[in-house]
């Protein structure tokens, strides 16, 4: 679960990780008020959307007077912000963060992420702050410091020294930086984060450490023990169909193609998408109804797929293991009747009681195509969408 | 022969009294697996279908000589259950549970690496040596005993599809292992491939990977210099968009790494026969595994 910068900064402040003074505004009047409370210029007006690259897209502006604050807030709030992470359709901006400008001496990059390889929490830092870290990693990998922290031991002073000295921090800053890093680590583990990124983390001319930006992502699997974090979820930032699917406990991702598909199991679902593509069509979605799908899940899956206008045909591929094919076939028939499917439906199922399942589908009177194996399922559905208007 | 489990495996089920635990324990028993104990804290002294239930793993091991545990405990308590098995010195721990937090898995990984236990999973279908022992939730009837192929996979139903096609071609399996779809897991591709390489009855290996992480690339490196048996590989997710988690917590393309194409390239360079269309994997196995 991703959250906004202003929300991440609220959590930062709770852990005494320093951030610039400022506040959130939904309109230019409030933006002006916050700026006057800050009391000095420049101030920064920052669009609050989940995607990165806001600066390049015109979503971050510097204001040198109250008039400029009003002007920037008016232009940013309501704008359709396009960045390399939003896709070409962009994202509507509903709110801005207004913050005090700071005297920057040095810009750094700092992030904490779980590392699959070492099963450690990895501190990634670089002197090349403010830039796209992936570009830095590609061009000058020597400028990136990585310090793994064993979660059973937790962060120690030597970890902090490794990072501080690796960043060539000036001596007066090392202590404050180390305290900040220690608290950031605490924040990371206490909230089950899957990413905390500060880019840039700045050293001011007054030798203060300050998080100018803040990005946080949480482990969805751990949200059961962080009910308080759920209030930070912003459904406006998510695809409406994805949100609907999450209510039904389905794994759904909306894509660009025309072949709706429903599969049990994530790996098989990906493989089915690939099969559709190899047959010459494009998948409209990823939809995993779970390894042990029920008839109800199948019905909900239909509802989601059918609410996507792009869909010209649907392919269902279920490998009935524990779930018997006859039960599944009944589920498909039931759901097809209830949801009044208007597009061609291709069904391929395999596994326990498959003959009985196929009989139920054949006798249902539904207009559907049955495929005997995966390759023919892909071919049939691709042929259907190729000939549909 | 087989790897990790066989007819001598003595299984203990953690979470045996839950709905899933009960159902799948019975399926394993029906298949012929020796289920010797169950553990549900607070229900010690009772039994399920005659299988004695204990309050803790240690006591269960002492009294039944269980050497393998299968975990059906829900995510909030699963990490604790795995740790309890490691603490009790269980040889093989098979964690079926899906949705264990990453931070919990990190701690388990650190703990297990300094123990004598092996963990398979979590978020996996389990492991089966057809005809000998089924420890997991996979449908038994799709398997064919007697080998000669070893199967290792990150995904559940995708493995069933592959095994189904193998059996359809008349090709049996030595052992099929689901290593799970989470970013941090116990046993990886290399562990399984190495075991298959060393197993005289296994004549060929099928590995099924998917997008995310570097496990397939690492396996390719290993195969290049250590594996003499033919390997067929399949990677799911060539159409997966970057930055989106495709169902499995581990299946995500991030920062340009973990793409299906990079994995396919690495495997091909290592001499692995890569099957690009899952619909044809059975036929491809029949062509390549000519023994």
Interface residues (C-beta under 8 A of the other chain):
Chain A: X85 X114 X116 X117 X119 X120 X121 X134 X137 X150 X151 X152 X189 X192 X194 X219 X220 X221 X222 X224 X225 X251 X253 X255 X263 X264 X265 X266 X267 X268 X269 X270 X271 X272 X273 X274 X275 X276 X277 X278 X282 X283 X286 X288 X291 X292 X319 X320 X321 X322 X350 X351 X352 X373 X374 X375 X376 X377 X378
Chain B: X23 X27 X75 X76 X99 X100 X101 X102 X103 X104 X105 X106 X107 X109 X110 X111 X113 X125 X137 X138 X139 X141 X142 X153 X154 X155 X156 X157 X158 X159 X160 X161 X164 X181 X183 X184 X208 X210 X211 X213 X214 X234 X236 X237 X238 X239 X240 X241 X243 X244 X246 X247 X248 X249 X250 X251 X255 X256 X260 X276 X277 X278 X279 X280
